[in-house]
């Protein structure tokens, strides 16, 4: 599958899985001269390859208007040469657990230990699209591929888009289990 078609396919897939809704969230793929990223203000479920934006390594928009979080993607790629794909989603159960004060350190299912061996970083609440957010996330991305943006969402970077999408989906599943476990424990 070609890069732009893959980006559209996985944006659509994340929409169907409920990890991104409407125009929120963004995903990108590294390229030689920069990176391809989902555009600003577009519903991810309907994206076409011609709508995907391109940002070069100097931060110039060479094609389209990228997501408002383009700078976060740029800085993660700059600081992690092995990052070839980034998924920024807004998973419902992760956000609910975050708002309830869950630490994301002790999940009940074994998958957490298998899929998330490294430390999960929690970024303090920072304004979406801000330089402060971009800087903090990219700095923490040096030590972790999985970053929770408090009151905002999830960022996962990986060697390829399918792996980043898969980790995002599995992380949300683990959060869903923890949420329902909390409900049952409170009854």
KADA-V973360 format. One line per field, one symbol per residue. burial: I if it has 16 or more other ideal C-beta (glycine too) atoms within 10 Angstrom, else O. A space follows every 10 residues. Layout:
burial->???
This chain:
burial->OOIIOIIIII IIIIIOOOII OOOIIIIIII OOOIIIIIII OIOIIOIOOO IIIIIOOOOO OOIIOIIOII IIIIIIIOOI OOIIIIIIII IOIIIOIIOO OIOIOOIOOO OIOOIIOOOI IIIOOIOIOO OOIIOIIIOI IOOIIIIIIO OIIIIIIIOO IOIIIIIIII IIIIIIIIIO OOOOOOO
